[in-house]
Amino acid sequence: MLERTVSHEPEGHSVKHIATAPLVAIGLACTLVLAGCSEVDAGGDPLQVVADPVAATAAVSPATTVEPEGTVLPAEEVAALAVAPASRTLAVAVEQPPSVVLHDLDAPGAKPRSVALAGAVENLSVQAGRFVAAVPETGSVVWIEPSGRKVRTVDVAGAPVSSVTQDGRSLVAVRDRKAIEVLDGETVTKTISGELYSADQLVTAGGHTVVLDRLRTALFEVDVEAGTVDVGLRAGQGATNAVADPFGRVLVTDTRAGALLAFSTDPLLLRQRYPVPGGVYGIASDPERQLAWVTLTERNEVVGFDLRGGEPEEKYRFPTVRQPNSVAVDDRTGQVVVGSAAGEGIQVITP
């Protein structure tokens, strides 16, 4: 193992961050850009360490042995979660029937509103107080009001799986086309592609956008104005999910290696690698409390890490429903919501 100390100063903080990782896997010495690095494998691709890459997935959970913390609401298999804090609305994407179910967090026992969709949702996000659902099997992105009214549906060629906003425009990751579509309203104005194997998740942090490629287990810079995919950097051994943190960094769960990674975006550099055993997978950020919440599917747990110090510090650990693949946070109240991909419900925790 190679240990590196990298200076990094989040706004208002002066700290020293430790990044520990195998040299071959991460290669910080050359930042693992697409050009200028030595070849790591026979194919000459410094970001690919196996000949036939396979995306990492969540570890299978055992049966629960401890009662989940907080309140558990009934739900089918949960594919994704999102919270709109302004309206105190929780959106839950379920596969059968394909729909987004809307819950009032102030009245969790009330009957939820259901929005039927033409296909299963892979990712939910919140943009300007509205929920945005990516539906890969129908090639569509759907905007939904917290009231349950569909605002608009935009057709996108291929399988859209993630959406974020940047400078008033919507960016959509299209996995199978290995591309990012730039939308102005309902119109695709630009298609961005580059050295991607798979465009799986977009994250905007610190004024910059990156795309997570799960097949290469790497992050890439996206220059929206230039319409290019730029620098790429290895993200552990099996990156699965990512989120922006309160300090303008991108946090990534490395499920295969069992670690939480923190990347700056200007420049794109690995700043921290913190070991998190137990099948780390889902991740959400609470910017108000400067916490990152991650799920551990091997242990049926959710853990809250304080991000203010030189490395993540565990602050909370709670038992969860089985197969806790997804997590979301209401940053106004600090409530944490965990979704079971095994059909065992939605868990609402007040730390």
MINU-789850 format. One line per 5 residues: number of its first residue (from 1); their letters; for each residue x, y, z of N, C-alpha, C. Coordinates in steps of 0.02 Angstrom, whole numbers, padded with zeros to 5 digits, always signed. Example, Ala and Ser with C-alpha at 12.3 -4.5 7.8 and 13.67 -1.06 7.14 Angstrom:
1) as) +00660,-00284,+00390,+00615,-00225,+00390,+00660,-00165,+00390; +00642,-00112,+00354,+00684,-00053,+00357,+00645,+00002,+00394
end
This chain:
1) mlert) +00042,-00060,+00000,+00000,+00000,+00000,+00044,+00062,+00000; +00022,+00113,-00035,+00059,+00176,-00038,+00018,+00228,-00002; +00048,+00264,+00045,+00012,+00316,+00080,+00036,+00384,+00056; -00012,+00427,+00039,+00006,+00494,+00015,-00031,+00545,+00057; +00002,+00600,+00070,-00029,+00656,+00106,-00039,+00712,+00056
6) vshep) -00102,+00734,+00049,-00119,+00785,+00001,-00149,+00844,+00038; -00122,+00903,+00028,-00151,+00962,+00060,-00214,+00982,+00025; -00266,+00996,+00065,-00331,+01016,+00037,-00366,+01060,+00088; -00395,+01115,+00067,-00427,+01161,+00114,-00498,+01175,+00092; -00548,+01140,+00120,-00617,+01159,+00109,-00627,+01230,+00134
11) eghsv) -00677,+01263,+00106,-00690,+01332,+00124,-00698,+01338,+00200; -00659,+01384,+00228,-00664,+01396,+00300,-00626,+01345,+00342; -00590,+01299,+00310,-00554,+01248,+00348,-00484,+01241,+00321; -00437,+01226,+00364,-00369,+01211,+00343,-00353,+01143,+00372; -00352,+01092,+00330,-00343,+01024,+00354,-00294,+00988,+00310
16) khiat) -00272,+00931,+00334,-00228,+00888,+00294,-00264,+00823,+00282; -00267,+00800,+00219,-00305,+00741,+00202,-00258,+00685,+00182; -00274,+00625,+00204,-00234,+00566,+00189,-00269,+00525,+00136; -00234,+00510,+00082,-00261,+00468,+00030,-00220,+00405,+00026; -00249,+00348,+00043,-00213,+00285,+00042,-00243,+00240,-00009
21) aplva) -00203,+00215,-00057,-00230,+00173,-00110,-00174,+00138,-00145; -00188,+00081,-00179,-00137,+00047,-00218,-00112,+00093,-00273; -00046,+00095,-00282,-00017,+00139,-00332,-00042,+00122,-00402; -00045,+00059,-00420,-00066,+00040,-00487,-00139,+00058,-00498; -00180,+00049,-00447,-00252,+00061,-00456,-00268,+00134,-00465
26) iglac) -00232,+00179,-00429,-00252,+00249,-00431,-00201,+00292,-00466; -00139,+00280,-00458,-00088,+00314,-00496,-00090,+00389,-00490; -00088,+00416,-00430,-00091,+00488,-00421,-00031,+00523,-00450; +00024,+00488,-00458,+00085,+00521,-00482,+00075,+00554,-00549; +00030,+00526,-00591,+00018,+00556,-00656,-00054,+00577,-00664
31) tlvla) -00092,+00576,-00608,-00162,+00598,-00606,-00206,+00556,-00651; -00177,+00507,-00686,-00215,+00462,-00729,-00258,+00499,-00780; -00230,+00549,-00811,-00263,+00581,-00867,-00259,+00535,-00926; -00300,+00549,-00978,-00304,+00503,-01034,-00241,+00504,-01077; -00201,+00555,-01069,-00139,+00557,-01107,-00083,+00576,-01058
36) gcsev) -00022,+00552,-01073,+00035,+00573,-01034,+00053,+00526,-00978; +00015,+00474,-00964,+00031,+00426,-00911,+00061,+00364,-00942; +00098,+00327,-00901,+00124,+00264,-00925,+00068,+00214,-00930; +00076,+00165,-00973,+00024,+00114,-00982,+00022,+00068,-00922; -00040,+00052,-00900,-00048,+00009,-00842,-00064,-00062,-00864
41) daggd) -00100,-00070,-00919,-00118,-00137,-00941,-00098,-00146,-01013; -00105,-00206,-01038,-00082,-00222,-01105,-00118,-00182,-01158; -00178,-00160,-01144,-00216,-00122,-01193,-00196,-00049,-01196; -00153,-00026,-01149,-00130,+00042,-01151,-00179,+00091,-01122; -00229,+00069,-01084,-00279,+00113,-01054,-00263,+00120,-00980
46) plqvv) -00238,+00178,-00957,-00220,+00185,-00887,-00278,+00183,-00839; -00340,+00188,-00865,-00398,+00187,-00821,-00432,+00119,-00819; -00406,+00071,-00855,-00436,+00004,-00856,-00385,-00046,-00829; -00404,-00083,-00777,-00358,-00130,-00747,-00375,-00203,-00761; -00430,-00215,-00795,-00448,-00283,-00816,-00469,-00280,-00889
51) adpva) -00463,-00337,-00923,-00479,-00338,-00994,-00553,-00331,-01008; -00595,-00360,-00965,-00667,-00359,-00977,-00702,-00331,-00915; -00704,-00264,-00908,-00731,-00235,-00846,-00805,-00248,-00836; -00824,-00257,-00773,-00894,-00267,-00754,-00908,-00217,-00698; -00964,-00182,-00703,-00981,-00133,-00652,-00995,-00167,-00585
56) ataav) -00971,-00136,-00531,-00984,-00162,-00464,-01058,-00153,-00447; -01083,-00196,-00405,-01153,-00193,-00382,-01155,-00199,-00306; -01213,-00186,-00277,-01219,-00190,-00205,-01212,-00262,-00181; -01178,-00270,-00124,-01173,-00336,-00093,-01242,-00358,-00070; -01255,-00422,-00074,-01319,-00450,-00053,-01324,-00448,+00023
61) spatt) -01380,-00424,+00048,-01389,-00417,+00120,-01413,-00482,+00152; -01392,-00494,+00213,-01420,-00551,+00251,-01488,-00531,+00279; -01524,-00578,+00307,-01586,-00562,+00342,-01572,-00516,+00401; -01617,-00471,+00416,-01607,-00426,+00472,-01613,-00463,+00538; -01572,-00445,+00585,-01573,-00475,+00652,-01588,-00422,+00706
66) vepeg) -01588,-00359,+00686,-01600,-00304,+00732,-01657,-00261,+00704; -01701,-00238,+00746,-01756,-00197,+00723,-01730,-00132,+00694; -01753,-00112,+00634,-01728,-00050,+00603,-01744,+00010,+00646; -01699,+00058,+00646,-01708,+00121,+00682,-01765,+00161,+00651; -01801,+00200,+00690,-01850,+00247,+00665,-01915,+00214,+00644
71) tvlpa) -01947,+00244,+00594,-02012,+00222,+00569,-02003,+00188,+00501; -02036,+00132,+00491,-02033,+00096,+00427,-02101,+00098,+00394; -02103,+00125,+00333,-02165,+00128,+00294,-02164,+00073,+00242; -02222,+00043,+00227,-02223,-00010,+00177,-02206,+00016,+00108; -02171,-00025,+00069,-02154,-00007,+00000,-02131,-00069,-00036
76) eevaa) -02142,-00069,-00101,-02114,-00121,-00144,-02039,-00110,-00150; -02006,-00148,-00193,-01934,-00141,-00202,-01917,-00070,-00223; -01875,-00037,-00183,-01858,+00032,-00195,-01797,+00036,-00240; -01803,+00073,-00295,-01748,+00082,-00342,-01709,+00146,-00330; -01743,+00198,-00305,-01710,+00262,-00294,-01752,+00304,-00247
81) lavap) -01718,+00352,-00214,-01751,+00398,-00167,-01728,+00469,-00181; -01771,+00518,-00164,-01751,+00588,-00165,-01798,+00626,-00119; -01771,+00679,-00088,-01810,+00721,-00043,-01809,+00793,-00068; -01868,+00824,-00073,-01873,+00895,-00088,-01886,+00931,-00022; -01834,+00960,+00008,-01842,+00989,+00075,-01895,+01045,+00080
86) asrtl) -01899,+01087,+00029,-01945,+01144,+00032,-02017,+01122,+00041; -02036,+01067,+00009,-02105,+01042,+00014,-02112,+00984,+00062; -02055,+00963,+00093,-02055,+00906,+00139,-02085,+00844,+00107; -02065,+00833,+00044,-02092,+00777,+00006,-02036,+00726,-00009; -02052,+00663,+00003,-02007,+00608,-00014,-02033,+00573,-00077
91) avave) -01989,+00566,-00126,-02005,+00529,-00187,-01971,+00462,-00185; -02010,+00410,-00200,-01984,+00341,-00199,-01999,+00309,-00266; -01947,+00287,-00300,-01956,+00252,-00364,-01962,+00178,-00350; -02018,+00148,-00371,-02028,+00076,-00363,-02036,+00044,-00432; -02019,-00020,-00436,-02018,-00054,-00500,-02086,-00084,-00519
96) qppsv) -02125,-00106,-00470,-02188,-00139,-00485,-02246,-00109,-00446; -02294,-00077,-00480,-02289,-00056,-00550,-02241,+00002,-00557; -02212,+00013,-00616,-02164,+00068,-00624,-02196,+00135,-00606; -02170,+00167,-00555,-02201,+00229,-00531,-02154,+00265,-00484; -02172,+00328,-00471,-02140,+00367,-00418,-02194,+00381,-00366
101) vlhdl) -02182,+00360,-00304,-02230,+00367,-00250,-02207,+00425,-00206; -02253,+00472,-00193,-02236,+00533,-00157,-02266,+00531,-00086; -02223,+00540,-00036,-02243,+00538,+00034,-02235,+00607,+00066; -02281,+00625,+00109,-02275,+00686,+00149,-02236,+00669,+00212; -02175,+00697,+00218,-02134,+00681,+00276,-02162,+00708,+00341
106) dapga) -02207,+00757,+00337,-02238,+00783,+00397,-02298,+00740,+00419; -02320,+00696,+00374,-02375,+00650,+00390,-02359,+00582,+00359; -02308,+00549,+00385,-02284,+00487,+00353,-02336,+00432,+00349; -02387,+00434,+00391,-02439,+00383,+00389,-02494,+00397,+00340; -02494,+00456,+00310,-02546,+00475,+00263,-02538,+00436,+00197
111) kprsv) -02593,+00429,+00161,-02590,+00393,+00098,-02547,+00430,+00048; -02497,+00397,+00018,-02453,+00431,-00029,-02486,+00441,-00097; -02457,+00486,-00136,-02479,+00498,-00205,-02435,+00457,-00251; -02464,+00427,-00302,-02425,+00385,-00348,-02428,+00414,-00419; -02370,+00418,-00450,-02365,+00442,-00519,-02343,+00385,-00563
116) alaga) -02388,+00360,-00605,-02372,+00303,-00648,-02324,+00325,-00704; -02277,+00281,-00719,-02229,+00294,-00773,-02228,+00235,-00820; -02200,+00246,-00880,-02200,+00194,-00931,-02146,+00142,-00920; -02099,+00156,-00876,-02045,+00109,-00863,-02015,+00122,-00795; -01971,+00077,-00774,-01940,+00082,-00708,-01889,+00139,-00706
121) venls) -01886,+00173,-00649,-01841,+00229,-00639,-01776,+00203,-00608; -01720,+00227,-00635,-01656,+00208,-00606,-01629,+00260,-00557; -01642,+00324,-00571,-01614,+00377,-00531,-01665,+00433,-00522; -01667,+00461,-00461,-01708,+00519,-00446,-01664,+00575,-00422; -01680,+00636,-00443,-01645,+00695,-00418,-01696,+00750,-00407
126) vqagr) -01674,+00805,-00376,-01717,+00862,-00364,-01686,+00922,-00399; -01726,+00955,-00442,-01704,+01014,-00478,-01757,+01068,-00470; -01738,+01124,-00440,-01784,+01180,-00429,-01848,+01158,-00394; -01840,+01113,-00345,-01897,+01091,-00305,-01939,+01037,-00337; -01922,+01017,-00398,-01959,+00964,-00433,-01917,+00900,-00436
131) fvaav) -01950,+00844,-00438,-01916,+00781,-00445,-01904,+00766,-00519; -01845,+00739,-00533,-01827,+00720,-00601,-01812,+00646,-00602; -01850,+00609,-00642,-01844,+00536,-00646,-01815,+00516,-00713; -01760,+00479,-00710,-01730,+00452,-00772,-01758,+00382,-00783; -01787,+00371,-00843,-01820,+00308,-00859,-01783,+00277,-00919
136) petgs) -01732,+00236,-00907,-01690,+00211,-00962,-01727,+00168,-01013; -01774,+00126,-00991,-01804,+00079,-01039,-01850,+00113,-01088; -01874,+00174,-01072,-01917,+00210,-01120,-01881,+00269,-01151; -01818,+00280,-01133,-01780,+00336,-01161,-01812,+00403,-01145; -01830,+00413,-01081,-01863,+00476,-01063,-01840,+00501,-00995
141) vvwie) -01847,+00566,-00986,-01834,+00599,-00923,-01898,+00637,-00905; -01922,+00626,-00843,-01987,+00653,-00823,-01978,+00700,-00763; -02007,+00760,-00769,-02007,+00808,-00714,-02074,+00804,-00679; -02073,+00799,-00612,-02134,+00788,-00573,-02137,+00839,-00516; -02194,+00872,-00510,-02205,+00917,-00453,-02216,+00876,-00390
146) psgrk) -02199,+00903,-00331,-02214,+00867,-00268,-02288,+00851,-00259; -02331,+00888,-00293,-02403,+00874,-00290,-02422,+00811,-00327; -02377,+00787,-00370,-02391,+00728,-00411,-02407,+00743,-00483; -02406,+00807,-00501,-02421,+00825,-00570,-02357,+00819,-00612; -02362,+00786,-00669,-02306,+00783,-00715,-02299,+00850,-00750
151) vrtvd) -02241,+00879,-00747,-02229,+00944,-00778,-02213,+00935,-00852; -02166,+00891,-00866,-02148,+00878,-00936,-02109,+00813,-00940; -02109,+00785,-01000,-02070,+00726,-01016,-02028,+00741,-01077; -01965,+00727,-01073,-01919,+00739,-01130,-01892,+00672,-01153; -01900,+00658,-01217,-01872,+00597,-01245,-01799,+00607,-01261
156) vagap) -01759,+00557,-01242,-01687,+00559,-01254,-01667,+00495,-01288; -01629,+00500,-01341,-01607,+00440,-01377,-01562,+00398,-01332; -01578,+00334,-01325,-01539,+00290,-01283,-01570,+00281,-01215; -01528,+00265,-01165,-01551,+00248,-01098,-01527,+00300,-01047; -01566,+00353,-01035,-01546,+00403,-00986,-01549,+00375,-00915
161) vssvt) -01498,+00390,-00875,-01495,+00360,-00808,-01481,+00411,-00752; -01465,+00473,-00769,-01449,+00522,-00717,-01457,+00592,-00746; -01478,+00640,-00703,-01486,+00709,-00726,-01466,+00758,-00671; -01432,+00812,-00690,-01415,+00867,-00645,-01426,+00932,-00682; -01423,+00988,-00647,-01427,+01053,-00678,-01360,+01089,-00672
166) qdgrs) -01344,+01128,-00722,-01285,+01171,-00720,-01300,+01234,-00761; -01295,+01292,-00728,-01307,+01356,-00761,-01375,+01358,-00796; -01426,+01330,-00763,-01493,+01333,-00789,-01510,+01282,-00842; -01463,+01240,-00860,-01475,+01187,-00909,-01474,+01119,-00875; -01512,+01073,-00904,-01513,+01004,-00878,-01463,+00963,-00917
171) lvavr) -01423,+00925,-00880,-01376,+00878,-00910,-01402,+00807,-00896; -01401,+00765,-00946,-01428,+00697,-00940,-01374,+00647,-00962; -01357,+00601,-00917,-01310,+00547,-00934,-01348,+00492,-00970; -01323,+00471,-01027,-01354,+00418,-01067,-01306,+00359,-01069; -01321,+00309,-01030,-01273,+00255,-01018,-01251,+00219,-01081
176) drkai) -01299,+00193,-01119,-01281,+00151,-01176,-01246,+00189,-01232; -01261,+00254,-01238,-01228,+00295,-01290,-01163,+00326,-01266; -01147,+00316,-01201,-01085,+00341,-01173,-01080,+00416,-01183; -01135,+00451,-01169,-01138,+00522,-01185,-01178,+00561,-01134; -01171,+00627,-01137,-01210,+00673,-01095,-01248,+00719,-01142
181) evldg) -01314,+00722,-01133,-01355,+00768,-01171,-01365,+00832,-01131; -01361,+00889,-01166,-01373,+00954,-01135,-01441,+00978,-01158; -01486,+00990,-01110,-01555,+01010,-01127,-01566,+01083,-01108; -01597,+01120,-01154,-01623,+01186,-01139,-01699,+01180,-01142; -01730,+01173,-01083,-01802,+01158,-01082,-01812,+01087,-01106
186) etvtk) -01849,+01079,-01161,-01862,+01013,-01189,-01821,+00998,-01251; -01773,+01041,-01265,-01734,+01034,-01326,-01662,+01013,-01311; -01639,+00961,-01345,-01569,+00940,-01339,-01528,+00988,-01381; -01483,+01026,-01349,-01443,+01075,-01385,-01372,+01052,-01398; -01350,+01000,-01362,-01281,+00978,-01370,-01275,+00907,-01345
191) tisge) -01233,+00867,-01379,-01216,+00800,-01356,-01141,+00798,-01342; -01123,+00777,-01282,-01053,+00774,-01261,-01033,+00702,-01254; -00979,+00683,-01285,-00953,+00614,-01280,-00877,+00617,-01279; -00848,+00561,-01260,-00775,+00558,-01256,-00753,+00488,-01239; -00700,+00482,-01199,-00671,+00417,-01184,-00708,+00381,-01128
196) lysad) -00773,+00374,-01135,-00813,+00339,-01085,-00830,+00269,-01107; -00834,+00223,-01059,-00861,+00157,-01072,-00935,+00155,-01055; -00954,+00197,-01006,-01023,+00198,-00983,-01034,+00263,-00945; -01086,+00300,-00964,-01103,+00363,-00929,-01157,+00347,-00878; -01139,+00340,-00814,-01184,+00313,-00764,-01214,+00363,-00716
201) qlvta) -01176,+00414,-00697,-01202,+00462,-00649,-01166,+00528,-00656; -01205,+00583,-00656,-01177,+00650,-00659,-01180,+00681,-00589; -01127,+00718,-00573,-01125,+00756,-00510,-01096,+00825,-00524; -01129,+00876,-00498,-01103,+00944,-00503,-01080,+00966,-00434; -01016,+00985,-00428,-00987,+01004,-00364,-00935,+01059,-00376
206) gghtv) -00936,+01109,-00334,-00887,+01163,-00340,-00890,+01198,-00407; -00949,+01201,-00437,-00955,+01234,-00502,-00932,+01192,-00561; -00914,+01130,-00549,-00890,+01086,-00602,-00933,+01022,-00604; -00939,+00993,-00664,-00977,+00932,-00671,-00931,+00875,-00689; -00943,+00817,-00657,-00905,+00756,-00673,-00955,+00701,-00688
211) vldrl) -00932,+00651,-00724,-00974,+00593,-00740,-00938,+00531,-00713; -00977,+00488,-00679,-00951,+00425,-00654,-00961,+00371,-00706; -00906,+00338,-00723,-00906,+00281,-00769,-00895,+00218,-00726; -00948,+00180,-00715,-00942,+00122,-00671,-00901,+00065,-00702; -00903,+00058,-00768,-00865,+00005,-00799,-00790,+00017,-00790
216) rtalf) -00768,+00078,-00799,-00698,+00094,-00790,-00682,+00111,-00718; -00734,+00115,-00676,-00729,+00138,-00607,-00685,+00200,-00604; -00710,+00252,-00640,-00672,+00314,-00647,-00719,+00374,-00650; -00691,+00433,-00632,-00725,+00496,-00639,-00694,+00535,-00697; -00737,+00571,-00734,-00713,+00612,-00789,-00741,+00683,-00783
221) evdve) -00699,+00732,-00797,-00721,+00801,-00801,-00765,+00810,-00863; -00818,+00851,-00857,-00860,+00867,-00914,-00858,+00943,-00924; -00834,+00965,-00982,-00833,+01035,-00999,-00894,+01049,-01043; -00946,+01076,-01011,-01009,+01085,-01047,-01002,+01136,-01103; -00967,+01191,-01090,-00961,+01243,-01140,-00923,+01218,-01201
226) agtvd) -00869,+01182,-01189,-00829,+01156,-01245,-00860,+01093,-01276; -00905,+01062,-01239,-00936,+01001,-01264,-00889,+00942,-01264; -00848,+00936,-01212,-00798,+00883,-01210,-00798,+00846,-01143; -00777,+00783,-01146,-00761,+00744,-01086,-00685,+00747,-01080; -00661,+00772,-01023,-00590,+00786,-01017,-00554,+00737,-00971
231) vglra) -00518,+00761,-00922,-00475,+00720,-00880,-00514,+00664,-00847; -00484,+00605,-00845,-00513,+00548,-00811,-00468,+00524,-00755; -00497,+00503,-00700,-00458,+00481,-00641,-00490,+00418,-00612; -00448,+00369,-00598,-00474,+00307,-00567,-00508,+00322,-00502; -00565,+00288,-00490,-00602,+00295,-00427,-00606,+00227,-00393
236) gqgat) -00551,+00205,-00366,-00549,+00143,-00328,-00554,+00081,-00372; -00580,+00027,-00341,-00583,-00037,-00375,-00652,-00054,-00402; -00703,-00018,-00378,-00771,-00032,-00402,-00818,+00022,-00378; -00813,+00081,-00408,-00854,+00138,-00388,-00927,+00125,-00409; -00973,+00144,-00365,-01044,+00131,-00379,-01087,+00193,-00377
241) navad) -01078,+00237,-00328,-01121,+00296,-00321,-01080,+00356,-00300; -01107,+00416,-00315,-01070,+00477,-00300,-01118,+00533,-00281; -01091,+00582,-00245,-01132,+00639,-00223,-01085,+00698,-00211; -01111,+00759,-00217,-01072,+00819,-00199,-01073,+00828,-00123; -01018,+00851,-00095,-01017,+00864,-00023,-01017,+00939,-00011
246) pfgrv) -01022,+00962,+00053,-01028,+01034,+00067,-00966,+01075,+00049; -00909,+01041,+00036,-00847,+01077,+00023,-00829,+01078,-00052; -00878,+01064,-00094,-00865,+01066,-00166,-00828,+01006,-00193; -00826,+00952,-00154,-00794,+00891,-00177,-00846,+00841,-00200; -00823,+00788,-00232,-00865,+00732,-00252,-00846,+00672,-00209
251) lvtdt) -00896,+00645,-00173,-00885,+00585,-00133,-00909,+00524,-00172; -00870,+00471,-00171,-00884,+00411,-00210,-00880,+00350,-00165; -00929,+00305,-00171,-00924,+00241,-00135,-00888,+00191,-00179; -00833,+00165,-00153,-00795,+00112,-00186,-00818,+00046,-00155; -00867,+00014,-00186,-00898,-00044,-00157,-00852,-00104,-00156
256) ragal) -00813,-00114,-00207,-00769,-00173,-00209,-00714,-00169,-00157; -00685,-00111,-00148,-00629,-00104,-00102,-00651,-00085,-00032; -00715,-00066,-00023,-00740,-00046,+00042,-00710,+00019,+00065; -00724,+00073,+00028,-00695,+00137,+00046,-00740,+00195,+00024; -00731,+00251,+00058,-00763,+00314,+00039,-00708,+00359,+00012
261) lafst) -00717,+00381,-00050,-00667,+00422,-00084,-00691,+00494,-00089; -00646,+00542,-00083,-00663,+00612,-00091,-00617,+00643,-00144; -00648,+00674,-00195,-00611,+00705,-00250,-00624,+00780,-00252; -00572,+00820,-00260,-00582,+00890,-00277,-00599,+00892,-00352; -00629,+00948,-00374,-00648,+00954,-00445,-00607,+01006,-00483
266) dplll) -00568,+01046,-00447,-00528,+01097,-00481,-00460,+01104,-00447; -00413,+01059,-00464,-00416,+01008,-00516,-00448,+00944,-00491; -00461,+00897,-00537,-00488,+00832,-00518,-00432,+00791,-00487; -00436,+00782,-00421,-00385,+00745,-00384,-00417,+00706,-00327; -00389,+00648,-00313,-00410,+00610,-00255,-00380,+00643,-00193
271) rqryp) -00424,+00663,-00145,-00401,+00696,-00085,-00404,+00650,-00023; -00450,+00603,-00023,-00457,+00558,+00034,-00476,+00489,+00010; -00451,+00439,+00046,-00476,+00371,+00039,-00485,+00344,+00109; -00548,+00334,+00129,-00562,+00314,+00198,-00595,+00245,+00198; -00567,+00196,+00233,-00595,+00129,+00232,-00663,+00126,+00265
276) vpggv) -00711,+00094,+00232,-00778,+00085,+00259,-00799,+00012,+00245; -00784,-00035,+00289,-00802,-00104,+00277,-00877,-00115,+00286; -00902,-00170,+00257,-00972,-00187,+00267,-01015,-00180,+00205; -00985,-00172,+00146,-01024,-00168,+00085,-01051,-00098,+00072; -01008,-00047,+00076,-01030,+00022,+00065,-01060,+00029,-00005
281) ygias) -01116,+00064,-00010,-01150,+00069,-00075,-01186,+00136,-00084; -01245,+00145,-00054,-01282,+00207,-00064,-01250,+00264,-00027; -01261,+00326,-00052,-01231,+00385,-00021,-01276,+00446,-00030; -01278,+00488,+00022,-01314,+00551,+00019,-01277,+00602,+00061; -01287,+00666,+00046,-01252,+00719,+00080,-01301,+00765,+00117
286) dperq) -01282,+00785,+00177,-01320,+00834,+00215,-01275,+00896,+00223; -01281,+00944,+00177,-01236,+01002,+00179,-01245,+01046,+00241; -01306,+01048,+00269,-01318,+01090,+00327,-01278,+01065,+00388; -01273,+01001,+00396,-01238,+00972,+00453,-01170,+00944,+00434; -01152,+00953,+00371,-01087,+00932,+00345,-01074,+00857,+00359
291) lawvt) -01126,+00819,+00341,-01124,+00746,+00350,-01130,+00711,+00283; -01100,+00652,+00279,-01112,+00606,+00224,-01142,+00543,+00254; -01197,+00519,+00225,-01229,+00458,+00247,-01217,+00403,+00195; -01193,+00346,+00218,-01181,+00290,+00172,-01215,+00228,+00199; -01238,+00185,+00153,-01269,+00122,+00174,-01220,+00065,+00167
296) ltern) -01226,+00017,+00212,-01184,-00042,+00212,-01229,-00102,+00202; -01230,-00129,+00141,-01279,-00181,+00126,-01259,-00249,+00155; -01195,-00261,+00169,-01176,-00324,+00200,-01197,-00327,+00273; -01210,-00270,+00303,-01226,-00267,+00374,-01296,-00239,+00388; -01332,-00217,+00336,-01397,-00184,+00347,-01390,-00127,+00396
301) evvgf) -01347,-00080,+00378,-01334,-00021,+00420,-01328,+00041,+00377; -01340,+00099,+00409,-01325,+00163,+00379,-01281,+00201,+00427; -01229,+00234,+00401,-01180,+00267,+00442,-01175,+00341,+00421; -01174,+00385,+00471,-01165,+00456,+00458,-01094,+00478,+00476; -01058,+00508,+00428,-00990,+00531,+00439,-00987,+00607,+00440
306) dlrgg) -00955,+00634,+00491,-00941,+00705,+00494,-00882,+00720,+00448; -00890,+00769,+00403,-00840,+00783,+00352,-00796,+00843,+00369; -00803,+00872,+00427,-00769,+00935,+00441,-00696,+00928,+00459; -00673,+00870,+00477,-00604,+00862,+00498,-00558,+00840,+00442; -00500,+00816,+00462,-00450,+00795,+00413,-00468,+00730,+00379
311) epeek) -00514,+00691,+00408,-00540,+00630,+00377,-00611,+00620,+00403; -00651,+00580,+00369,-00719,+00568,+00393,-00719,+00539,+00464; -00764,+00562,+00505,-00770,+00538,+00574,-00841,+00511,+00585; -00846,+00448,+00604,-00912,+00419,+00614,-00948,+00454,+00671; -01010,+00476,+00656,-01051,+00510,+00706,-01113,+00471,+00724
316) yrfpt) -01141,+00435,+00674,-01202,+00395,+00685,-01194,+00327,+00651; -01228,+00278,+00680,-01233,+00211,+00648,-01300,+00181,+00670; -01342,+00163,+00621,-01408,+00137,+00637,-01421,+00073,+00598; -01458,+00026,+00628,-01481,-00033,+00590,-01536,-00013,+00541; -01537,-00047,+00485,-01584,-00029,+00432,-01627,-00088,+00411
321) vrqpn) -01672,-00073,+00365,-01709,-00125,+00329,-01660,-00165,+00287; -01682,-00224,+00265,-01638,-00267,+00225,-01625,-00237,+00156; -01566,-00247,+00132,-01542,-00224,+00066,-01552,-00148,+00058; -01517,-00109,+00101,-01524,-00036,+00099,-01484,-00004,+00043; -01507,-00012,-00018,-01469,+00011,-00076,-01472,+00086,-00086
326) svavd) -01523,+00119,-00059,-01531,+00191,-00073,-01541,+00230,-00008; -01519,+00293,-00010,-01524,+00337,+00048,-01532,+00408,+00024; -01571,+00447,+00061,-01581,+00518,+00046,-01587,+00555,+00112; -01576,+00622,+00110,-01576,+00663,+00170,-01619,+00725,+00159; -01657,+00743,+00209,-01691,+00808,+00211,-01644,+00855,+00248
331) drtgq) -01609,+00898,+00212,-01558,+00939,+00245,-01588,+00995,+00288; -01653,+01005,+00286,-01683,+01055,+00331,-01692,+01027,+00402; -01709,+00963,+00406,-01722,+00932,+00471,-01667,+00883,+00491; -01629,+00859,+00444,-01579,+00808,+00457,-01606,+00738,+00454; -01671,+00730,+00439,-01699,+00663,+00433,-01666,+00624,+00377
336) vvvgs) -01655,+00560,+00389,-01624,+00515,+00341,-01675,+00463,+00320; -01679,+00450,+00255,-01726,+00400,+00228,-01686,+00346,+00193; -01700,+00284,+00210,-01666,+00226,+00180,-01718,+00183,+00145; -01702,+00160,+00084,-01749,+00118,+00047,-01724,+00047,+00040; -01769,-00001,+00049,-01751,-00072,+00042,-01763,-00094,-00030
341) aageg) -01711,-00121,-00061,-01718,-00149,-00128,-01746,-00219,-00126; -01761,-00244,-00066,-01789,-00311,-00057,-01863,-00309,-00041; -01894,-00249,-00046,-01965,-00243,-00034,-01984,-00241,+00039; -01937,-00223,+00082,-01952,-00223,+00154,-01964,-00153,+00182; -01977,-00105,+00137,-02001,-00040,+00159,-01954,+00018,+00153
346) iqvit) -01981,+00076,+00176,-01943,+00139,+00177,-01935,+00158,+00250; -01874,+00173,+00269,-01857,+00187,+00338,-01843,+00261,+00347; -01877,+00293,+00393,-01866,+00364,+00408,-01834,+00370,+00477; -01774,+00400,+00478,-01734,+00404,+00540,-01724,+00478,+00557; -01735,+00495,+00621,-01719,+00561,+00646,-01660,+00554,+00693
351) p) -01599,+00571,+00670,-01539,+00560,+00712,-01543,+00601,+00777
end
